[in-house]
Amino acid sequence: MFKKTSLQDWVSVVQKQLKTENIYEILSKENLEGITVKPYYNSVAKPLSNLPKVEESTHLVSPYHESSEENIFAFLLNDNVENLQEKVIFVNNKDLAEHISLDESNRYFSLIDVFSEDQKGGLNQQLVKELLAKDFERNICINVSLHQNAGATIVQQLAIALAKTTELTEIFGLQILNKIIFRVAVGGNYFFEIAKIRALKLLFNQFSKEFDLDEIPYIFAETSLRNKSKNDAENNLIRSTLELSAAMIGGADAVFSNDYQLEKSDSVSEEISFKQQIVLAYESIINVFEDAGNGSYYIENLTQQFAEKSWHMFLQIENDGGYCELLKNGSIQKQIFEQAIKEQNWVEEGKIKIIGVNLYPKLEKTKSAAEMYSSGEIKAVRLAEMFE
């Protein structure tokens, strides 16, 4: 049996090693989320129950290539492909959704965003009706990957996901909840991103319980472009491997690797990007666990902090008129812009380190943050663009 170590035991050892009484001043680190992170955890106040996912194991999703049809089970499609059978198909194109030929042996999911993210602030109700008429397992996509790539915090992403859910349920009723698929982008803050996926599960389930339901969200997670660089593209592979790992451990139902080559993308780079998923799944089998983060004091604490902060922001959005109304008056765009500028400044100052961009080597700045962002628009911006 291991001897139980108390917090004070740990503090005493670290004080001696760091030669200071005030160890927390040295060990505490500021973060953009406003989340409290302690250097040591030996318990969690309110342990969470297991947070289940919809799929038994996480789907490994690939762009379609004819050569890979035999060995790959799940595809993201932008164009129609005839004669696919016994596959999981994620439809990524509105025109394709209208004309796709369905095969009863396949499972179909829509990744088509039904919200406009500009100051029109609209929910395309006609598109929702058309998609609901399709024989898909999940017809309606709530996309918050754009917001992550635009610089939104995790708290903002989760609050927006709930606010979009509310817009849909107010028009189409609660029966739409089990037709929703959430599309999220996973960034480079490993443990925070694990907690983000878990917090989304917790929040959506809590949302459904407000109406005496017990729904589990379907989560499609893709690698972020926010922290990727044109220079030294191989570094992008390391970043996206960690992102895929975080998504699987967090309990995403499906994962997708965006191409690590930003400028010279081809079928080979797409295959390499996809095979990151294969390595993770077959070497570590982390895609089969329902909630691998459960029981980690640190991840549990982060999950609960994100859920509490996001729920509070969600209620504030609703109190101010709802997601679409705040898009129309520019409030959502401004909030994301302010956060994105702060994150970009941290990159410029070196508080956020991106290997090959602002460290080893440190490249010369070519653009200002003001040139990269607009306060009236939600648009994807890579942090490395400042140096490219």
Order of alpha helices (4+ residues) and beta strands (2+ residues): alpha-alpha-beta-beta-beta-alpha-beta-alpha-beta-alpha-alpha-beta-alpha-beta-alpha-beta-alpha-alpha-alpha-alpha-alpha
